Every structure is written in C-alpha cells, then in structure tokens.
Amino acid sequence: MPWYAWLILILAIGSVVGGLLMLRDTAKKVPLTDEQLKRVHERNAQADAQDARDR
C-alpha cells in the first residue's frame, strides 16, 4: 500500500479510538432516588420472569 493509504488508515483508527476515549471520559452516572431504583429492579425482575416463561 502507498504511504498515504497507511496515513488515512491510521487517522481513521485514531479518530475512532479518540472518540471512544472521549465518550468514556464524559460519561456520568445518573443519580437515582431509592424509589426509582426500586422500580428499575422490579421491571428487571418482571422482564427476567417474562424471558423465563418464553423459553
């Protein structure tokens, strides 16, 4: 491959990796109240039960 094809390939890979690293750095945890957390756990349990019934 010519040198400029390698350069484009390296730039593309660097762009993808840089974007993923920036996304990881800017991710923030969502604060949930105890009530919201309880509802999330209930919905997860219902979804697990539904999946078990469907199998």
PQR file of N, CA, C, O and H, with PARSE charges and radii, in Angstrom:
ATOM      1  N   MET A   1       0.847  -1.176   0.000 -0.4000 1.5000
ATOM      2  CA  MET A   1       0.000   0.000   0.000 -0.0000 2.0000
ATOM      3  C   MET A   1       0.896   1.243   0.000  0.5500 1.7000
ATOM      4  O   MET A   1       1.965   1.257   0.610 -0.5500 1.4000
ATOM      5  N   PRO A   2       0.445   2.262  -0.683 -0.5600 1.5000
ATOM      6  CA  PRO A   2       1.236   3.504  -0.665  0.2800 2.0000
ATOM      7  C   PRO A   2       1.179   4.171   0.715  0.5500 1.7000
ATOM      8  O   PRO A   2       0.314   3.858   1.533 -0.5500 1.4000
ATOM      9  N   TRP A   3       2.106   5.084   0.953 -0.4000 1.5000
ATOM     10  CA  TRP A   3       2.222   5.711   2.268 -0.0000 2.0000
ATOM     11  C   TRP A   3       0.970   6.483   2.651  0.5500 1.7000
ATOM     12  O   TRP A   3       0.597   6.500   3.824 -0.5500 1.4000
ATOM     13  H   TRP A   3       2.808   5.338   0.289  0.4000 1.0000
ATOM     14  N   TYR A   4       0.312   7.123   1.689 -0.4000 1.5000
ATOM     15  CA  TYR A   4      -0.865   7.932   2.023 -0.0000 2.0000
ATOM     16  C   TYR A   4      -2.054   7.058   2.412  0.5500 1.7000
ATOM     17  O   TYR A   4      -2.920   7.510   3.162 -0.5500 1.4000
ATOM     18  H   TYR A   4       0.614   7.110   0.736  0.4000 1.0000
ATOM     19  N   ALA A   5      -2.118   5.833   1.927 -0.4000 1.5000
ATOM     20  CA  ALA A   5      -3.182   4.919   2.345 -0.0000 2.0000
ATOM     21  C   ALA A   5      -2.981   4.519   3.804  0.5500 1.7000
ATOM     22  O   ALA A   5      -3.945   4.425   4.564 -0.5500 1.4000
ATOM     23  H   ALA A   5      -1.415   5.467   1.318  0.4000 1.0000
ATOM     24  N   TRP A   6      -1.722   4.281   4.196 -0.4000 1.5000
ATOM     25  CA  TRP A   6      -1.424   3.977   5.599 -0.0000 2.0000
ATOM     26  C   TRP A   6      -1.774   5.172   6.485  0.5500 1.7000
ATOM     27  O   TRP A   6      -2.299   5.006   7.586 -0.5500 1.4000
ATOM     28  H   TRP A   6      -0.939   4.357   3.579  0.4000 1.0000
ATOM     29  N   LEU A   7      -1.479   6.365   5.997 -0.4000 1.5000
ATOM     30  CA  LEU A   7      -1.781   7.570   6.769 -0.0000 2.0000
ATOM     31  C   LEU A   7      -3.289   7.716   6.981  0.5500 1.7000
ATOM     32  O   LEU A   7      -3.730   8.027   8.088 -0.5500 1.4000
ATOM     33  H   LEU A   7      -1.052   6.499   5.103  0.4000 1.0000
ATOM     34  N   ILE A   8      -4.064   7.499   5.955 -0.4000 1.5000
ATOM     35  CA  ILE A   8      -5.525   7.585   6.076 -0.0000 2.0000
ATOM     36  C   ILE A   8      -6.043   6.511   7.025  0.5500 1.7000
ATOM     37  O   ILE A   8      -6.935   6.771   7.832 -0.5500 1.4000
ATOM     38  H   ILE A   8      -3.706   7.246   5.056  0.4000 1.0000
ATOM     39  N   LEU A   9      -5.488   5.308   6.929 -0.4000 1.5000
ATOM     40  CA  LEU A   9      -5.889   4.221   7.816 -0.0000 2.0000
ATOM     41  C   LEU A   9      -5.571   4.549   9.276  0.5500 1.7000
ATOM     42  O   LEU A   9      -6.405   4.322  10.153 -0.5500 1.4000
ATOM     43  H   LEU A   9      -4.764   5.097   6.273  0.4000 1.0000
ATOM     44  N   ILE A  10      -4.404   5.067   9.539 -0.4000 1.5000
ATOM     45  CA  ILE A  10      -4.016   5.436  10.903 -0.0000 2.0000
ATOM     46  C   ILE A  10      -4.892   6.564  11.429  0.5500 1.7000
ATOM     47  O   ILE A  10      -5.298   6.539  12.591 -0.5500 1.4000
ATOM     48  H   ILE A  10      -3.727   5.251   8.827  0.4000 1.0000
ATOM     49  N   LEU A  11      -5.188   7.552  10.590 -0.4000 1.5000
ATOM     50  CA  LEU A  11      -6.064   8.647  11.009 -0.0000 2.0000
ATOM     51  C   LEU A  11      -7.475   8.155  11.325  0.5500 1.7000
ATOM     52  O   LEU A  11      -8.088   8.613  12.290 -0.5500 1.4000
ATOM     53  H   LEU A  11      -4.858   7.572   9.647  0.4000 1.0000
ATOM     54  N   ALA A  12      -7.988   7.239  10.531 -0.4000 1.5000
ATOM     55  CA  ALA A  12      -9.326   6.705  10.782 -0.0000 2.0000
ATOM     56  C   ALA A  12      -9.371   5.928  12.095  0.5500 1.7000
ATOM     57  O   ALA A  12     -10.293   6.107  12.891 -0.5500 1.4000
ATOM     58  H   ALA A  12      -7.490   6.867   9.747  0.4000 1.0000
ATOM     59  N   ILE A  13      -8.389   5.076  12.321 -0.4000 1.5000
ATOM     60  CA  ILE A  13      -8.339   4.305  13.569 -0.0000 2.0000
ATOM     61  C   ILE A  13      -8.163   5.239  14.760  0.5500 1.7000
ATOM     62  O   ILE A  13      -8.806   5.050  15.792 -0.5500 1.4000
ATOM     63  H   ILE A  13      -7.640   4.931  11.675  0.4000 1.0000
ATOM     64  N   GLY A  14      -7.303   6.241  14.629 -0.4000 1.5000
ATOM     65  CA  GLY A  14      -7.100   7.206  15.698 -0.0000 2.0000
ATOM     66  C   GLY A  14      -8.356   7.994  16.008  0.5500 1.7000
ATOM     67  O   GLY A  14      -8.626   8.308  17.167 -0.5500 1.4000
ATOM     68  H   GLY A  14      -6.781   6.394  13.790  0.4000 1.0000
ATOM     69  N   SER A  15      -9.117   8.312  14.988 -0.4000 1.5000
ATOM     70  CA  SER A  15     -10.365   9.042  15.189 -0.0000 2.0000
ATOM     71  C   SER A  15     -11.380   8.205  15.960  0.5500 1.7000
ATOM     72  O   SER A  15     -12.056   8.715  16.854 -0.5500 1.4000
ATOM     73  H   SER A  15      -8.898   8.056  14.046  0.4000 1.0000
ATOM     74  N   VAL A  16     -11.489   6.935  15.621 -0.4000 1.5000
ATOM     75  CA  VAL A  16     -12.419   6.046  16.313 -0.0000 2.0000
ATOM     76  C   VAL A  16     -12.003   5.860  17.767  0.5500 1.7000
ATOM     77  O   VAL A  16     -12.829   5.968  18.674 -0.5500 1.4000
ATOM     78  H   VAL A  16     -10.940   6.521  14.895  0.4000 1.0000
ATOM     79  N   VAL A  17     -10.729   5.582  17.986 -0.4000 1.5000
ATOM     80  CA  VAL A  17     -10.234   5.375  19.354 -0.0000 2.0000
ATOM     81  C   VAL A  17     -10.376   6.658  20.167  0.5500 1.7000
ATOM     82  O   VAL A  17     -10.782   6.608  21.328 -0.5500 1.4000
ATOM     83  H   VAL A  17     -10.058   5.494  17.249  0.4000 1.0000
ATOM     84  N   GLY A  18     -10.049   7.800  19.580 -0.4000 1.5000
ATOM     85  CA  GLY A  18     -10.191   9.076  20.274 -0.0000 2.0000
ATOM     86  C   GLY A  18     -11.632   9.369  20.642  0.5500 1.7000
ATOM     87  O   GLY A  18     -11.901   9.868  21.735 -0.5500 1.4000
ATOM     88  H   GLY A  18      -9.719   7.841  18.637  0.4000 1.0000
ATOM     89  N   GLY A  19     -12.562   9.067  19.748 -0.4000 1.5000
ATOM     90  CA  GLY A  19     -13.975   9.263  20.040 -0.0000 2.0000
ATOM     91  C   GLY A  19     -14.461   8.383  21.176  0.5500 1.7000
ATOM     92  O   GLY A  19     -15.233   8.823  22.028 -0.5500 1.4000
ATOM     93  H   GLY A  19     -12.343   8.662  18.860  0.4000 1.0000
ATOM     94  N   LEU A  20     -14.006   7.137  21.186 -0.4000 1.5000
ATOM     95  CA  LEU A  20     -14.394   6.232  22.273 -0.0000 2.0000
ATOM     96  C   LEU A  20     -13.822   6.685  23.614  0.5500 1.7000
ATOM     97  O   LEU A  20     -14.503   6.614  24.637 -0.5500 1.4000
ATOM     98  H   LEU A  20     -13.379   6.779  20.494  0.4000 1.0000
ATOM     99  N   LEU A  21     -12.582   7.146  23.610 -0.4000 1.5000
ATOM    100  CA  LEU A  21     -11.977   7.625  24.849 -0.0000 2.0000
ATOM    101  C   LEU A  21     -12.687   8.878  25.351  0.5500 1.7000
ATOM    102  O   LEU A  21     -12.893   9.024  26.556 -0.5500 1.4000
ATOM    103  H   LEU A  21     -12.028   7.204  22.779  0.4000 1.0000
ATOM    104  N   MET A  22     -13.063   9.783  24.453 -0.4000 1.5000
ATOM    105  CA  MET A  22     -13.779  10.983  24.860 -0.0000 2.0000
ATOM    106  C   MET A  22     -15.161  10.630  25.408  0.5500 1.7000
ATOM    107  O   MET A  22     -15.617  11.233  26.379 -0.5500 1.4000
ATOM    108  H   MET A  22     -12.895   9.665  23.474  0.4000 1.0000
ATOM    109  N   LEU A  23     -15.816   9.671  24.797 -0.4000 1.5000
ATOM    110  CA  LEU A  23     -17.117   9.231  25.277 -0.0000 2.0000
ATOM    111  C   LEU A  23     -17.013   8.634  26.675  0.5500 1.7000
ATOM    112  O   LEU A  23     -17.866   8.885  27.526 -0.5500 1.4000
ATOM    113  H   LEU A  23     -15.445   9.182  24.008  0.4000 1.0000
ATOM    114  N   ARG A  24     -15.975   7.847  26.911 -0.4000 1.5000
ATOM    115  CA  ARG A  24     -15.771   7.255  28.233 -0.0000 2.0000
ATOM    116  C   ARG A  24     -15.494   8.325  29.286  0.5500 1.7000
ATOM    117  O   ARG A  24     -15.982   8.234  30.412 -0.5500 1.4000
ATOM    118  H   ARG A  24     -15.282   7.643  26.220  0.4000 1.0000
ATOM    119  N   ASP A  25     -14.716   9.330  28.920 -0.4000 1.5000
ATOM    120  CA  ASP A  25     -14.368  10.377  29.881 -0.0000 2.0000
ATOM    121  C   ASP A  25     -15.549  11.273  30.233  0.5500 1.7000
ATOM    122  O   ASP A  25     -15.614  11.795  31.346 -0.5500 1.4000
ATOM    123  H   ASP A  25     -14.319   9.403  28.005  0.4000 1.0000
ATOM    124  N   THR A  26     -16.482  11.460  29.307 -0.4000 1.5000
ATOM    125  CA  THR A  26     -17.606  12.361  29.565 -0.0000 2.0000
ATOM    126  C   THR A  26     -18.826  11.640  30.130  0.5500 1.7000
ATOM    127  O   THR A  26     -19.821  12.286  30.460 -0.5500 1.4000
ATOM    128  H   THR A  26     -16.429  11.036  28.403  0.4000 1.0000
ATOM    129  N   ALA A  27     -18.767  10.322  30.245 -0.4000 1.5000
ATOM    130  CA  ALA A  27     -19.902   9.569  30.781 -0.0000 2.0000
ATOM    131  C   ALA A  27     -20.050   9.873  32.268  0.5500 1.7000
ATOM    132  O   ALA A  27     -19.072   9.904  33.015 -0.5500 1.4000
ATOM    133  H   ALA A  27     -17.959   9.798  29.976  0.4000 1.0000
ATOM    134  N   LYS A  28     -21.295  10.096  32.676 -0.4000 1.5000
ATOM    135  CA  LYS A  28     -21.574  10.394  34.080 -0.0000 2.0000
ATOM    136  C   LYS A  28     -22.628   9.424  34.582  0.5500 1.7000
ATOM    137  O   LYS A  28     -23.503   8.988  33.834 -0.5500 1.4000
ATOM    138  H   LYS A  28     -22.089  10.070  32.070  0.4000 1.0000
ATOM    139  N   LYS A  29     -22.531   9.104  35.825 -0.4000 1.5000
ATOM    140  CA  LYS A  29     -23.513   8.229  36.443 -0.0000 2.0000
ATOM    141  C   LYS A  29     -24.804   9.017  36.679  0.5500 1.7000
ATOM    142  O   LYS A  29     -24.755  10.185  37.063 -0.5500 1.4000
ATOM    143  H   LYS A  29     -21.820   9.458  36.433  0.4000 1.0000
ATOM    144  N   VAL A  30     -25.938   8.396  36.454 -0.4000 1.5000
ATOM    145  CA  VAL A  30     -27.225   9.043  36.651 -0.0000 2.0000
ATOM    146  C   VAL A  30     -27.670   8.804  38.089  0.5500 1.7000
ATOM    147  O   VAL A  30     -27.855   7.659  38.500 -0.5500 1.4000
ATOM    148  H   VAL A  30     -25.978   7.447  36.141  0.4000 1.0000
ATOM    149  N   PRO A  31     -27.842   9.880  38.855 -0.5600 1.5000
ATOM    150  CA  PRO A  31     -28.284   9.683  40.237  0.2800 2.0000
ATOM    151  C   PRO A  31     -29.767   9.316  40.280  0.5500 1.7000
ATOM    152  O   PRO A  31     -30.600  10.017  39.707 -0.5500 1.4000
ATOM    153  N   LEU A  32     -30.090   8.227  40.953 -0.4000 1.5000
ATOM    154  CA  LEU A  32     -31.465   7.782  41.079 -0.0000 2.0000
ATOM    155  C   LEU A  32     -31.870   7.798  42.546  0.5500 1.7000
ATOM    156  O   LEU A  32     -31.064   7.530  43.437 -0.5500 1.4000
ATOM    157  H   LEU A  32     -29.413   7.657  41.419  0.4000 1.0000
ATOM    158  N   THR A  33     -33.128   8.117  42.769 -0.4000 1.5000
ATOM    159  CA  THR A  33     -33.640   8.043  44.130 -0.0000 2.0000
ATOM    160  C   THR A  33     -33.887   6.579  44.474  0.5500 1.7000
ATOM    161  O   THR A  33     -33.863   5.716  43.597 -0.5500 1.4000
ATOM    162  H   THR A  33     -33.782   8.335  42.045  0.4000 1.0000
ATOM    163  N   ASP A  34     -34.122   6.308  45.739 -0.4000 1.5000
ATOM    164  CA  ASP A  34     -34.384   4.929  46.163 -0.0000 2.0000
ATOM    165  C   ASP A  34     -35.642   4.383  45.496  0.5500 1.7000
ATOM    166  O   ASP A  34     -35.694   3.208  45.134 -0.5500 1.4000
ATOM    167  H   ASP A  34     -34.142   7.009  46.452  0.4000 1.0000
ATOM    168  N   GLU A  35     -36.661   5.238  45.331 -0.4000 1.5000
ATOM    169  CA  GLU A  35     -37.917   4.816  44.697 -0.0000 2.0000
ATOM    170  C   GLU A  35     -37.671   4.444  43.230  0.5500 1.7000
ATOM    171  O   GLU A  35     -38.168   3.420  42.761 -0.5500 1.4000
ATOM    172  H   GLU A  35     -36.619   6.193  45.625  0.4000 1.0000
ATOM    173  N   GLN A  36     -36.910   5.267  42.504 -0.4000 1.5000
ATOM    174  CA  GLN A  36     -36.620   4.971  41.102 -0.0000 2.0000
ATOM    175  C   GLN A  36     -35.807   3.689  40.971  0.5500 1.7000
ATOM    176  O   GLN A  36     -36.062   2.877  40.081 -0.5500 1.4000
ATOM    177  H   GLN A  36     -36.506   6.099  42.885  0.4000 1.0000
ATOM    178  N   LEU A  37     -34.842   3.509  41.845 -0.4000 1.5000
ATOM    179  CA  LEU A  37     -34.019   2.308  41.822 -0.0000 2.0000
ATOM    180  C   LEU A  37     -34.863   1.063  42.099  0.5500 1.7000
ATOM    181  O   LEU A  37     -34.652   0.015  41.489 -0.5500 1.4000
ATOM    182  H   LEU A  37     -34.636   4.168  42.568  0.4000 1.0000
ATOM    183  N   LYS A  38     -35.818   1.185  43.021 -0.4000 1.5000
ATOM    184  CA  LYS A  38     -36.714   0.074  43.338 -0.0000 2.0000
ATOM    185  C   LYS A  38     -37.558  -0.302  42.116  0.5500 1.7000
ATOM    186  O   LYS A  38     -37.748  -1.483  41.824 -0.5500 1.4000
ATOM    187  H   LYS A  38     -35.990   2.037  43.516  0.4000 1.0000
ATOM    188  N   ARG A  39     -38.067   0.724  41.400 -0.4000 1.5000
ATOM    189  CA  ARG A  39     -38.868   0.444  40.197 -0.0000 2.0000
ATOM    190  C   ARG A  39     -38.035  -0.208  39.101  0.5500 1.7000
ATOM    191  O   ARG A  39     -38.520  -1.087  38.388 -0.5500 1.4000
ATOM    192  H   ARG A  39     -37.912   1.683  41.638  0.4000 1.0000
ATOM    193  N   VAL A  40     -36.790   0.217  38.966 -0.4000 1.5000
ATOM    194  CA  VAL A  40     -35.903  -0.385  37.960 -0.0000 2.0000
ATOM    195  C   VAL A  40     -35.683  -1.862  38.277  0.5500 1.7000
ATOM    196  O   VAL A  40     -35.738  -2.706  37.383 -0.5500 1.4000
ATOM    197  H   VAL A  40     -36.396   0.931  39.545  0.4000 1.0000
ATOM    198  N   HIS A  41     -35.433  -2.172  39.549 -0.4000 1.5000
ATOM    199  CA  HIS A  41     -35.229  -3.566  39.949 -0.0000 2.0000
ATOM    200  C   HIS A  41     -36.501  -4.391  39.730  0.5500 1.7000
ATOM    201  O   HIS A  41     -36.424  -5.553  39.329 -0.5500 1.4000
ATOM    202  H   HIS A  41     -35.388  -1.486  40.275  0.4000 1.0000
ATOM    203  N   GLU A  42     -37.660  -3.801  39.989 -0.4000 1.5000
ATOM    204  CA  GLU A  42     -38.922  -4.519  39.768 -0.0000 2.0000
ATOM    205  C   GLU A  42     -39.124  -4.812  38.290  0.5500 1.7000
ATOM    206  O   GLU A  42     -39.520  -5.917  37.919 -0.5500 1.4000
ATOM    207  H   GLU A  42     -37.722  -2.858  40.315  0.4000 1.0000
ATOM    208  N   ARG A  43     -38.849  -3.815  37.438 -0.4000 1.5000
ATOM    209  CA  ARG A  43     -39.003  -4.028  35.993 -0.0000 2.0000
ATOM    210  C   ARG A  43     -38.026  -5.085  35.484  0.5500 1.7000
ATOM    211  O   ARG A  43     -38.375  -5.894  34.625 -0.5500 1.4000
ATOM    212  H   ARG A  43     -38.527  -2.917  37.739  0.4000 1.0000
ATOM    213  N   ASN A  44     -36.813  -5.078  36.010 -0.4000 1.5000
ATOM    214  CA  ASN A  44     -35.835  -6.097  35.603 -0.0000 2.0000
ATOM    215  C   ASN A  44     -36.302  -7.489  36.014  0.5500 1.7000
ATOM    216  O   ASN A  44     -36.152  -8.447  35.255 -0.5500 1.4000
ATOM    217  H   ASN A  44     -36.529  -4.420  36.708  0.4000 1.0000
ATOM    218  N   ALA A  45     -36.867  -7.600  37.208 -0.4000 1.5000
ATOM    219  CA  ALA A  45     -37.367  -8.896  37.672 -0.0000 2.0000
ATOM    220  C   ALA A  45     -38.533  -9.358  36.797  0.5500 1.7000
ATOM    221  O   ALA A  45     -38.630 -10.538  36.462 -0.5500 1.4000
ATOM    222  H   ALA A  45     -36.990  -6.822  37.825  0.4000 1.0000
ATOM    223  N   GLN A  46     -39.419  -8.427  36.428 -0.4000 1.5000
ATOM    224  CA  GLN A  46     -40.535  -8.786  35.557 -0.0000 2.0000
ATOM    225  C   GLN A  46     -40.037  -9.224  34.186  0.5500 1.7000
ATOM    226  O   GLN A  46     -40.544 -10.193  33.620 -0.5500 1.4000
ATOM    227  H   GLN A  46     -39.340  -7.468  36.701  0.4000 1.0000
ATOM    228  N   ALA A  47     -39.051  -8.518  33.652 -0.4000 1.5000
ATOM    229  CA  ALA A  47     -38.509  -8.889  32.341 -0.0000 2.0000
ATOM    230  C   ALA A  47     -37.828 -10.254  32.405  0.5500 1.7000
ATOM    231  O   ALA A  47     -37.956 -11.050  31.474 -0.5500 1.4000
ATOM    232  H   ALA A  47     -38.639  -7.731  34.111  0.4000 1.0000
ATOM    233  N   ASP A  48     -37.113 -10.533  33.481 -0.4000 1.5000
ATOM    234  CA  ASP A  48     -36.480 -11.846  33.635 -0.0000 2.0000
ATOM    235  C   ASP A  48     -37.523 -12.950  33.728  0.5500 1.7000
ATOM    236  O   ASP A  48     -37.350 -14.025  33.154 -0.5500 1.4000
ATOM    237  H   ASP A  48     -37.009  -9.887  34.237  0.4000 1.0000
ATOM    238  N   ALA A  49     -38.613 -12.682  34.455 -0.4000 1.5000
ATOM    239  CA  ALA A  49     -39.678 -13.677  34.574 -0.0000 2.0000
ATOM    240  C   ALA A  49     -40.341 -13.912  33.217  0.5500 1.7000
ATOM    241  O   ALA A  49     -40.663 -15.048  32.869 -0.5500 1.4000
ATOM    242  H   ALA A  49     -38.754 -11.809  34.921  0.4000 1.0000
ATOM    243  N   GLN A  50     -40.544 -12.848  32.456 -0.4000 1.5000
ATOM    244  CA  GLN A  50     -41.153 -12.978  31.130 -0.0000 2.0000
ATOM    245  C   GLN A  50     -40.237 -13.792  30.213  0.5500 1.7000
ATOM    246  O   GLN A  50     -40.707 -14.655  29.471 -0.5500 1.4000
ATOM    247  H   GLN A  50     -40.283 -11.925  32.738  0.4000 1.0000
ATOM    248  N   ASP A  51     -38.945 -13.520  30.263 -0.4000 1.5000
ATOM    249  CA  ASP A  51     -37.995 -14.286  29.438 -0.0000 2.0000
ATOM    250  C   ASP A  51     -37.998 -15.759  29.818  0.5500 1.7000
ATOM    251  O   ASP A  51     -37.929 -16.629  28.950 -0.5500 1.4000
ATOM    252  H   ASP A  51     -38.564 -12.818  30.865  0.4000 1.0000
ATOM    253  N   ALA A  52     -38.078 -16.039  31.120 -0.4000 1.5000
ATOM    254  CA  ALA A  52     -38.105 -17.433  31.572 -0.0000 2.0000
ATOM    255  C   ALA A  52     -39.369 -18.125  31.087  0.5500 1.7000
ATOM    256  O   ALA A  52     -39.327 -19.298  30.716 -0.5500 1.4000
ATOM    257  H   ALA A  52     -38.134 -15.332  31.825  0.4000 1.0000
ATOM    258  N   ARG A  53     -40.495 -17.414  31.086 -0.4000 1.5000
ATOM    259  CA  ARG A  53     -41.760 -18.016  30.596 -0.0000 2.0000
ATOM    260  C   ARG A  53     -41.703 -18.262  29.108  0.5500 1.7000
ATOM    261  O   ARG A  53     -42.256 -19.250  28.624 -0.5500 1.4000
ATOM    262  H   ARG A  53     -40.529 -16.462  31.387  0.4000 1.0000
ATOM    263  N   ASP A  54     -41.038 -17.377  28.362 -0.4000 1.5000
ATOM    264  CA  ASP A  54     -40.993 -17.506  26.904 -0.0000 2.0000
ATOM    265  C   ASP A  54     -40.081 -18.641  26.441  0.5500 1.7000
ATOM    266  O   ASP A  54     -40.195 -19.081  25.297 -0.5500 1.4000
ATOM    267  H   ASP A  54     -40.588 -16.575  28.754  0.4000 1.0000
ATOM    268  N   ARG A  55     -39.204 -19.115  27.275 -0.4000 1.5000
ATOM    269  CA  ARG A  55     -38.284 -20.193  26.871 -0.0000 2.0000
ATOM    270  C   ARG A  55     -38.926 -21.525  26.905  0.5500 1.7000
ATOM    271  O   ARG A  55     -38.285 -22.528  26.593 -0.5500 1.4000
ATOM    272  H   ARG A  55     -39.111 -18.758  28.205  0.4000 1.0000
TER
END
